[in-house]
Amino acid sequence: MAIESDGGRCVSADIAAGISPAAALFHSLADETRLRIVQRLARGEARVVDLTAQLGLAQSTVSKHLACLRDCGLIDYRAEGRQSFYSLTRPELMDLLASAEHLLAATGHAVVLCPVHGSQPTGAAVAQTELEAELDNDLERLGEQITEETEGEAVS
């Protein structure tokens, strides 16, 4: 379930395409921001403004992720005046996440190293790493030049 850029809702086309409900559930939880929201809501109700402040995210980003989780039936809200208070609808979701943590601990977080599902560096991260290596090489060459010049002056 991905977030549509225009509507902010979870796309349920995955289920229609034959993906099992279990795969759709895990796909909806595959986003780090949504997991952070779920973890925060496990501690109690929160408004969008609370979540934006605590997660350091834009209001529109938080709202889109809340809409996704709500469409999946994992959270809901109650209105109080002009405010909406979000909460988990299924406490057993935290049991599922706790089981996932135990599994990750038992496997030594091997999923991170998986070439298919592990985190791969993005183009920007690769470019930054290459720039940092180039800068390190330039600084090393500059240090060698200064050393040579200093040694040359000491010999004269």
Stockholm file with secondary structure:
# STOCKHOLM 1.0

chainA/1-156         MAIESDGGRCVSADIAAGISPAAALFHSLADETRLRIVQRLARGEARVVDLTAQLGLAQSTVSKHLACLRDCGLIDYRAEGRQSFYSLTRPELMDLLASAEHLLAATGHAVVLCPVHGSQPTGAAVAQTELEAELDNDLERLGEQITEETEGEAVS
#=GR chainA/1-156 SS CCBCTTTCCBCCHHHHTTCCHHHHHHHHTCSHHHHHHHHHHTTSCBCHHHHHHHHTCCHHHHHHHHHHHHHTTSEEEEEETTEEEEEESCTHHHHHHHHHHHHHHHTTTGGGGCTTTSCCCCHHHHHHHHHHHHHHHHHHHHHHHHHHHHHHHHHC
#=GC SS_cons         CCBCTTTCCBCCHHHHTTCCHHHHHHHHTCSHHHHHHHHHHTTSCBCHHHHHHHHTCCHHHHHHHHHHHHHTTSEEEEEETTEEEEEESCTHHHHHHHHHHHHHHHTTTGGGGCTTTSCCCCHHHHHHHHHHHHHHHHHHHHHHHHHHHHHHHHHC
//
